[in-house]
Amino acid sequence: MGAGRDHPAGVALLPLPVSSPQNGGRRRALSWRPALLTATLLATPLVVSATATAQTESPGQTLKRVEQDLQSDKALQRQLDRQSQTLQKELDELRDRLVGLADQERAQEDELAHLEESLTALETQERSQAEKLEGERQQIAALLAALQRVARIPPEAALARPDGPVDTLRSALLLRDTVPALRARADALAQALTRLAETREALQAQRGRTYAARLTLIDRQKEIGQLVARREELSRQTEEERQQVAQRTARLTGQAADLRQLMERIEAERRAAAAAAAKRESERLEAERREAERRLAEQRAAEQKAAEQRLAEQKAAEQKAAEQRAAEQKLAEQRSSEQRARAEAETARAAPGPPAGERLPVGGRVTVRYGEADRYGATSRGVTIQARAGSTVVSPQAGTIVFAGPFRGYGQILIVEHSHGYHSLIAGFGRIDTAVGRRVATGEPIGLMPADGSPDLYFELRRHGQPINPQRGFGAPEGKGQG
């Protein structure tokens, strides 16, 4: 099989390199694509050539040519299988990388939430200090204004005032005590202004860190989106190539079967003509042989009848003994089966459940826990998580996607089937990035939250059809009411 071999449909399969954008082109796989230009140029000559060849070739030659094409396609199928293994390895690496990036995004979201909380606290502190300083400033401004008015009165005018000497002395003493207190309050005000400046510097630095964390989170989400798109492209590419080769192989197999049937029919007619006379002779000899065998059979029948009568009596005795032994054995097996069932039941009760898993599908704050009343007043059979807009949703445990899409009032939902009888129901997606029948690993991205607001994600965990508390993980005991 070569890259330039023409197929009967006039399509040349050429190897085209496909490289992953994430690994810088280091991992490369050959992907076969139909060369449409070659098909257009060669379609008409190939049809004429195929018609002329069919008129000049014998059925045996045509069958040999079709079988050669079929062998070539089988070799192509084997090469595609090897390519599929290479692509599957790349898919596994992409899945591992997606899991790692999802963990990094979760950590980045937690850090951003912490920075935003700190930023809110610093802004509140800055407003409080500013309001307090404004009050101090107004009081000191009033005192300074009073002192300035007093300072503008000359001593002679103060002595000439109508107040008595005692009142004048009391005013002087009050002014003497006010000046040190005013100086102390001015010093305290300067210190408070220094603290306010420090708080504002810390607030500015915290804003810078928050902005950088948001940019890093956006970069993580973009990278995850690119890897998810690459994963879907690799899966679709492998499936399309397999379907093309399978269709061509099925077509060639049917053509070869038709040619074999034609050749077998011609050969059968030739053999029938050659064997007609021999058949008539053999029928005559067969008639004589049957007559001799009939006479011998009558003689043996009499002898066999006596032997069968003796054998029937012996079998009746043996059957009676066998029935008695079978009844005893059935009773013993029934007792053994009951003992084994009891032992298995005890072992099942003592056996531990599957390993516990503490991963939730998305990071955020749990607003409704298992067993609490939800916003409609009904008892929640799962947990509701308030997540960030556009956050990545991951699989809580490895399993297989059994449902993906809209369902009644739940919106976009996913149902993942895990081992040991567990099922996860996840609702509230903005976008789903997987499909029914896909295998997903623990922590593998499966979709995104809506891109605006503070969306809620509903996560329900069931075992053997019964809801259990998702926050207790996949090792929770069976039964209802695991609050």
Buried (B, 14 or more C-beta within 10 A) or exposed (E): EEEEEBBBEBBBBBEEEBEBEBEEEEBEBBBBBBBEEBBEEBEEEBEEEEEEEEEEEEBEEBBEBBBEBBEBBBEBBEBBEEBBEBBEEBBEBBBEBBBEBBBBBBEBBEBBBEBBEBBEEBBEBBEEBEEEBEEBEEEBEEBEEEEEEEEEEEEEEEEEEEEEEEEEEEBEEEEEEBEEEBEEBEEEBEEBBEEBEEBBEBBEEBBEBBEEBBEBBEEBBEBBBEBBEBBEEBBEBBEEBBEBBEEBBEBBEEBBEEBBEEBEEEEEEEEEEEEEEEEEEEEEEEEEEEEEEEEEEEEEEEEEEEEEEEEEEEEEEEEEEEEEEEEEEEEEEEEEEEEEEEEEEEEEEEEEBBEEBEBBBBBBEBBBBBBEEBEEEEEBBBBBBBBBEBBBBBBBBBBBBEEBEEBEEEBBBBBBEBEEBBBBBBBBBBBBBBEEEBEBBBBBBBBBBBEEEEBBBBBBBBBEEBBBBBBBBBEBEEEEEBE
